[in-house]
Amino acid sequence: MPVYTYRREDGSTFEIRQKFLEEPLTVDPSTGQRVVRVVQPAGIIFKGSGFYVNDSKSASRSSVNNTAGSPKPETKAATAPASTQAAAD
């Protein structure tokens, strides 16, 4: 059962647990003041790696393909075999 927040006429709020099928309260059961239901944001928590506030589909793909906008440094693995051949001669 969800917990709903209601605001009284004087501005104070209270929470009450109600079933989904129950009608919203119109009067506070303890004070008799008129009340309205307050809409609360949904509590969503993203867990795991890769969830950031500024992520979006297009931005996340480009950030994975291009890290920090700089080209990758060349490796010396391609020049290593040539130098070993010259040393062998």
Steps between C-alpha positions, in 0.01 A plus 500: 500500500637841405543792736332822385577853618214742562507876565255658744338844460751649745793380283619216721538153349450144615547154353255213497519147362214418262414230250512584129126451466409733791370845414727793594422665833312830496503558877778437753379221731670652807423874461204515263673753270465473123800336331645450152736225389855617428665347193845366589782415254562131444801357678717346229852385570726383217759253621803371318775649294426735216211701644578869514279810513620628163467169312286474191498259208692718256744639756584164657588343164728785400672506838574127481640524146703818558661526842573862589510602134870417454642241259646183643880501533687278256660189639860404432408135436513557120857637510638238741541212250692721253756598763553140606568400136764772463670387822509139375692597179 
